[in-house]
């Protein structure tokens, strides 16, 4: 069954409508999902009038509930008034209110299970008094101790952050061993469940230049980051580092890892966006799937029919891929084999998986001809 994907139109004065509509009308999107846009058809018309002729013949299927979405159509749920003012390229309080109204409604439907994933177009952070990531953490009740994980993805390059939208002056206070370890656990779990990796390799970046130069330029690497990596290793997470960011990306060393954990926003996202501006912003650690293009509102190009919609297209593909990956992961682990924890001759933990031979009409747990397959503990 095709998933119903919710799309929030974002800032009414930005490029949200443009990148959503163009991405959905390209290729085979309707074969992959049933899209539902949360916004307003009248507002959308203001944007469509600025598109090239090939994009203007658009018919909306107005619905009130995402479960009414029709296959092969651009379905739309009205979330704010038709008279919402549109001033392309200019931020406004009305645009902020509209963006939040659409996001609120989409999240409500996502919570209730009426849509299967959320793809968000950019909005002005003033609309939420912060970013999408922080809003979604509260909306879906992520424990404050762990939070979620902001991750930018493009092909085999995945960059996650310890600190998201934090002032540079406040970063050092947030770089703690516990926080780094929490983010490594979230990243490792997401790589397994959301991206289908059995044993992902994670690189951890340093905070200071030259990874602190043995303490000459800062001691966070020695006293905080390295101990967090060691504890992650003890938990079965393949984490390595800390690496100085400039040499790590400049030498192409990042290509040897499945993901990178950066300490703060610009440290990770400047090299990421230098390498690829069509990546996807993924919020890992949530109970739901949410993706977004990796760019902002694009006020400078709004209404000029020049927005690159490849990042939005990739965000759609990733949301669908993650839904499938989670379903497969959960299915494969729904009925695990029972096992017994023991130690080998060197005192290392081992799992003995019990492979019970069944007899016709019998209880597999009552069969006396059980065989034990010794396997080392993975985690």
Secondary structure, DSSP 8 states (H G I E B T S, - for coil): --EEEEEE---TTTTHHHHHHHHHTSTTHHHHEEEEEEE-HHHHHHHHTTS-GGG----EEEESSGGG--TTSEEEEE-S-TT----TT---HHHHHHHHHHHHHHHHHHHTTSSSEEEE----GGGTTS-HHHHHHHHTT--TTT--EEEEEETTEEEEESSSS--GGGHHHH--HHHHHHHHHHHHHHHHHTT--SS-EEEEE-SSGGGGTTTTT-SHIIIIIHHHHHHHHHTT-EEEEEE-HHHHHHTTGGGGSSEEEESSHHHHHHHHHHH-SS-EEEEETSSS-EEEESS---TTTTTTT----HHHHHHHHHHHHHHHHHHHHHHHTTT---EEEEE-TTS-EEEEEEE----TTS-GGG-TT-EEEEEE---
